[in-house]
């Protein structure tokens, strides 16, 4: 491969991996998301020009950040100089509307506050109550998860144009309302917690089962979400759902290595080699779940949605083989989850658990009820599960049609191949 082509691919890889951290760090520096994105783009252009000529730097992410910061310094200096000229002319300085600090101080002062994580600050900024819940999630998935609008749209089962509009409007609202780029404190922090937890959960899910492309798993997204969940438990040690989410992600992440074979093919849960499950993550998951229950009891709360899901994941983690799985326990937990936090997707998962306890006919009855409601018509897993149950009942033609419909609805190439294989 020619050197220029290798450099271009290195730029693309560094940009894809580092973009969220780059924009988050620059936003802390300049105080504006749009400006941070412009500076990041400037660094990208510089990399495309210089790396093919000078070679790929040892630390590509650090190079991009340093280059963008240099441009930020230049911009701040220009703004400061312009403001001083206006002041000399007897006009209002540009910094009068700001905090009163010298903008140059923003560059010189690199000391981190107590909560030293730019991505976490970005999440809490994007989850401000002034934004609608869909806008909060879309903006954070874009800015922190690095997902494209297409990927977010597929994750939410909405048109891509809708997601793009949500992101644009959210950025405008943050700028217009001058929402500070910071982690709030006290009651305000607690009020934003639900949105923050949901966003971290969605980022993990996108990594756990990619909505599009030829990769079944995007481990880097899972690791990023898991890292943020761990940080959140340190930030909010007395919030049980923070620990519940951390427990869920630890337990789910423990299976990542076993979810693909040597050829990157999809390996479903019953067929996974459980010796490849990460025992350290499982131990951490159990500890986080125990902490969630302890804090819940202390604060006289019922287990939340993430703690309940973590409890389900824990049942799987305790089973040495697929045959050892306590499906009655799982079905009972799903029944509680469906009662307290009803949703069609929870009902779909409950139907799978009921199938394992009472057989495919009982599960199909629940699946058909969901299908008749129209809630998950465009959700490929509804048709995939329905196809599996129909096949178990010997209704081959109906099963084939269901698998083909599921294959049509998924944008993930690996998943599509599996479903078409089941149809054949």
Secondary structure, 3 states (H helix, E strand, C coil): CCHHHHHHHHHHHHHHHHHHHHHHHHHHHHCCHHHHHHHHHHHHHHHHHHHHHHCCCCCHHHHHHHHHHHHHHHHHHHHHHHHHHHHHCCCCCHHHHCCCCCHHHHHHCCCCCCCCCHHHHHHHHHCCCCCCHHHHHHHHHHHCCCCCHHHHHHHHCCCHHHHHHHHHHHHHHHHHCCCCCCCCCHHHHHHHHHHHHHHHHHHHHHHHCCCEECCCCCHHHHHHHHHHHHHHHHHCCCCHHHHHHHHHHHHHHCCHHHHECCCCCECCHHHCCHHHCCHHHHHHHHHHHHHHHHHHHHCCCCCCHHHHHHHHHHHHHHCCCHHHCCHHHHHHHHHHHHHHCCCHHHHHHHHHHHHHHHCHHHHHHHHHHHHHHCCCCCCHHHHHHHHHHHHHCCCHHHHHHHHHHHHHHCEEHHHHHHHHHHHC
